């Protein structure tokens, strides 16, 4: 902490100061000591990304998050403007940016006051983002202030517009003359429009600009800085089309996205048929969801990580599907005789350049960054590329920076191992906070929680071959049994690697499910199995036709199509997310090469860890077809 907040007392002042949260073993901590002296602060033990106000996080992690607030928490004084902050003298500002690079399409407000003080009629119409209410215009804000006696200071000025960036930042190449538009949002706090700018990136790849809308965490940061968010190249923002920031003034994401490539060529809710065995082709005709030859059968939705044949079939399917998608006409961009593939220009280094274009467009000397999960890679990329433009940065829940795909796989597997340890012990560690009724349901009935989990997996595996006789099953609408497998359980656990993992109740509920599966109560086992089916085999989101749908695929069709899709963000593996990772890591292997990686990991990691690594990489990362 001293190296960050008072580097002058520990030798030379580092070029930038930031905090990195990583999950490390005690033995690994020693190897990080020298790095910490250069201005890096590592904190281990908190699990996933950890907000400063979360009671589920380790105390030291909450303190470290608070270091972003720096002097506010440690010395009681606000973030000083003398630390290279403020405007750069170009004449541009947040409210009056360089029009060649940034155009605000909407200027309005969101309300951030105390909801308990609001009269009930205000809830429906007031511009409260967490209720998904539209943003207010200036006149609407004035009316709310008058009608409900609200404070103007409780309204956050909201700016939404487009950042114009070149396809490639090389003025000598024709690709420089192809312009992309990325939606960007800024939320001006009490410190005013010239306050320091801080990016909030919620991870993915897939975080959009709406991620940065201020919430109740880090109040001192919100009071002294301006949060902003950016739409990463190729990413959509589900549910905001025509609605954000308001239906009267929509600023939609434009350009090529993982949703746009299909243009609604999904049939997410075909007619139910008790006599039909559904396949992937029944749910999509999109080129990006199907293999090169649509007649080829898709593999089982959940591949057994201990079965080489099933794993190889998934690698082959993913490679074929990605080749077909990469070649789709949708991704082609041209400038005269020159043709480019959009998917070759979506990597994290380009996002860093896009961020610096925004910094320059609004005339600021520095950007500050609060990055979660993949957002840590964004923060690291920006600091590496633009150290002079980097201010304070929090890297919360680090992803491995590469460069090899083996590094990425290993980091996911290691995180899974540590996450599993946290999972099976969380009720013990939270005993002082959880109600007795909850503790009774989530206490592991075994002296060795890891051994208990492995026994549950063995029981599920043994029962999975019994068909209708399996106790780990539930009935579909037609009365047929749908049976739980270990791989479905692994996929269910994958949600603990998502942004929702900040919620303590998710960990507790997950452990309750595992404890129920390991018990002898048939009703409880069936309910736990359904809980897993409704996570692993359910889709809730847009259907590509401007509608929102909820589909219990296992119940309606007996087929888990959500995990098979390439163009709906059901499992952190939409086609553009994988394209970003493919630009960041060394890959472009054959299926045989991918299997070599798999075998190395299968020798050193447990099945659940191998499954997580493959699933997080979408199987297709190693065999990505694009240009390096």
DABEL-V568507 format. One line per field, one symbol per residue. ss: DSSP state (H for helix, E for strand, L for the rest). burial: 1 if it has 9 or more other ideal C-beta (glycine too) atoms within 8 Angstrom, else 0. Layout:
ss=???
burial=???
This chain:
ss=LHHHHLHHHHLLLLLLEEEEELLLLHHHHHHHHHHHLLLEEEELLLLLLLLLLLLLLLHHHHHHHHHHHLHHHHLLLLLLLLLLLLELLLLLLLLLLLLLLEEEEEEEEEELLLHHHLLHHHHHHLLLHHHLLLLELHHHHHHHHHHHLLLHHHEEEEEEEEEEEELLLLLLLHHHHLEEEEEEEEEELLLLLLLEEEEEELLLLLLLHHHHLLLLLLHHHHHHEEEEEELLLLLLLLLLLLLLLLHHHLLLLLLLLLLLLLLLLELLLLLLLLLLLLLHHHLELLLLLLLLLLLLLLLLLLLLLLLHHHHHHHHHHHHHHHHHHHLLHHHEEEELLEEEEHHHLLLHHHHHHHHHHHHHHLLELLEEEEEELHHHHHHHHHHHHLHHHEEEEEEELLLLLLLEHHHHHHHHHHHHHHHHHHHHHHHHHLLLLLLHHHHHHHLLLLLLHHHHHHHHHHHHHHHHLLHHHLLLEEELLLLLEEELLHHHHHHHHHHHHLHHHHLHHHHHHHHHHHHHHLLLLHHHHHHHHHHHHHHHLEEEEELLLLLEEEEEHHHHHLLLHHHHLLLLLLLLLLHHHHHHHHHHLELLLLHHHHHHHHHHHHHHLLHHHHHHHHHHLLLLLLLLLLLL
burial=0011101000000101111111110000100100011011111101111111010111011111111111111100001000001110000111001100110101011110100001000110011110001111110110011001010000111111111111110000001101011111111110101011111111111111111111000101111111111111111110011011110011111010111111000101000000000101011101011110000101101111100001111111111111111101001110100001111111111111111111111111011111111111111111101100111111111110010010111111111111111111111001000100011011110100110110111011101100000101110100001111111111111111101011010111011111111110000111111111111111101111000010111111111111111111111111111111111110101010111011111100101111111111111111111100
